[in-house]
């Protein structure tokens, strides 16, 4: 595999964190406080990872410059995080 063609992007890092969290829930370390079962958390986390992977592929397809990918994807992650926090407060 040619490692020079591999692009590490912010969405790739978030997808990796989703997989780590899903594995963490599968091992049973996550205590269920919110009322969701661990299986439900794993399914939602893997679904989020799938959506983020597709989004990352779309971003990389249309944007060639790595600097712009980092800027746009970082802004995308920040925007989504802020929206999640706002919707949890409402």
C-alpha positions in Angstrom: 0.0 0.0 0.0 1.3 3.4 -0.9 1.1 5.5 2.3 1.7 8.7 0.5 -1.8 8.6 -1.0 -3.5 8.1 2.4 -5.1 11.3 3.6 -5.8 11.7 7.3 -8.8 14.0 7.6 -10.8 15.2 10.6 -13.8 13.1 9.6 -11.5 10.0 9.5 -10.4 10.8 13.1 -14.1 11.1 14.2 -15.0 7.8 12.4 -12.1 6.1 14.3 -13.4 7.5 17.6 -16.8 6.2 16.7 -15.4 2.7 16.2 -13.5 2.9 19.5 -16.7 4.0 21.4 -18.7 1.2 19.7 -16.1 -1.3 20.8 -16.1 0.2 24.3 -19.8 -0.2 24.5 -19.7 -3.8 23.1 -17.2 -4.7 25.9 -19.7 -3.5 28.4 -17.7 -0.7 30.0 -20.4 1.9 29.2 -22.9 2.1 32.1 -26.5 2.6 30.9 -27.8 5.8 32.6 -29.6 7.4 29.7 -32.1 4.6 29.2 -30.6 3.3 25.9 -29.3 -0.2 25.8 -25.7 -0.8 24.8 -26.8 -2.5 21.6 -28.7 0.6 20.6 -25.7 2.8 21.3 -23.5 0.6 19.2 -26.0 0.6 16.3 -26.3 4.4 16.4 -22.6 4.9 16.7 -21.9 2.6 13.7 -24.6 4.3 11.7 -23.0 7.6 12.5 -19.6 6.3 11.4 -21.1 5.1 8.1 -22.6 8.5 7.4 -19.4 10.3 8.3 -17.4 8.0 6.1 -19.7 8.7 3.2 -19.5 12.5 3.9 -15.7 12.2 4.1 -15.6 10.5 0.7 -17.8 13.2 -0.8 -15.6 16.0 0.6 -12.4 14.4 -0.7 -14.0 13.8 -4.1 -14.8 17.5 -4.6 -11.9 19.2 -2.7 -8.3 18.4 -3.8 -6.3 20.6 -1.5 -5.6 18.9 1.9 -5.5 22.3 3.6 -9.0 23.1 2.5 -10.2 19.6 3.4 -9.0 20.2 7.0 -10.5 23.6 7.2 -13.9 22.6 5.8 -14.2 19.3 7.6 -13.1 20.9 10.9 -15.7 23.6 10.4 -18.3 20.9 9.6 -17.5 18.9 12.8 -17.6 22.1 14.9 -21.0 23.1 13.4 -22.5 19.7 14.0 -21.2 19.6 17.6 -22.7 23.0 18.3 -26.0 22.0 16.8 -26.1 18.8 18.9 -25.4 20.8 22.1 -28.1 23.3 21.2 -30.7 20.6 20.5 -29.9 18.8 23.8 -30.6 22.0 25.7 -34.0 22.5 24.0 
